[in-house]
Amino acid sequence: MKNILNRLINHEILSSAEAKDVLVNISNGSYNPSQITAFLTVYMMRSVSIEELSGFREALLDLCIKVDLSAYNTIDLCGTGGDGKDTFNISTLASFVAAGAGVKVAKHGNYGVSSISGSSNVMEKLGIKFSNDAGYIEKSIDKAGIAILHAPLFHPAMKNVGPIRKELAVKTFFNMLGPMVNPSFPKNQLVGVFNLELARMYAYLYQNTDVNFTILHSLDGYDEVSLTGATKTITSTMEGMLHPEDFGVRLLLQSEIEGGTTIEDSAQIFMNIISGKGTEAQNNVVCANAAMAIATVTKCSPLEGFQIAKESLLSGKGLLSLNKLKDLSK
């Protein structure tokens, strides 16, 4: 590691193979916590190259506990986090709304690192069981239309990094990797990223896979469709811009989509919205993101996807998916 750190400090870039080796060695316990912290810190001060990101991703996918959901045409709705916006759990809510609309969702998530309450914090608070048992996960997809894949259970390689990330409490390149290392290898992916540079890198890496993807970045910094401004979209075939009027809704204020200050608050906001008691702004931002998942899988327009999502949310189908998952967790 000393050699690697010296090279990185001298502004050298690792090859894909070298980056992969470092992550494999981290997982093997070959480095001490101070070395791992120094390695993570380098990437807070400079961008990760495409080669490095590709190597890190390959290592995590090689080392993960895989789950086979190839019988289902699944999608993962996952943001990188790290946008510093402290919204409520939009992509997790959108996942249940999409599931309620009949789209099969394999939701990869984790505890919050740089945010107050990550996807897993809320799911745990609401009584959802985390498991890497293939039978349980398949039953979840089958009965509830959604499976929650809690990242630490599938990425044992990360056990040496988790405590360090928690202590640092700022975004690291692992935020960038999260959406790219779903252990069920979903056929479709809706990814929100926190800046345009990362959107381009994701697009480049996904072009070399057979994943049907949509990448989102709100130009005012959100890693999802925020409806507070325009959103950049990139798919395998096109790039475009989405505006609130494309979903038939008004522009939102940032204050209208803020999250809670505790995990309890976040869980309460989650339950209010999924139960159909959200504000118009909360409902619209959830349905806009669910719409993009539905549109990615079915090839409908964002507006059509939005109407399907709204019906799923307001008719209680999204809540039904959540309740079925809760029942399976008992």
Secondary structure by P-SEA (a helix, b strand, c coil): caaaaaaaaacccccaaaaaaaaaaaaaccccaaaaaaaaaaaaaccccaaaaaaaaaaaaaacccccccccbbbbbcccccccccccaaaaaaaaaaaaacbbbbccccccccccccaaaaaaaabbbbbccaaaaaaaaacccbbbbccccccccccccaaaaaaacccccccccccccccccccccbbbbccaaaaaaaaaaaaaccccbbbbbccccccccccccbbbbbccccccccccccccccccccccccccccaaaaaaaaaaaaaccccaaaaaaaaaaaaaaaaaaccccaaaaaaaaaaaaaaaaaaaaaaaaaaaac
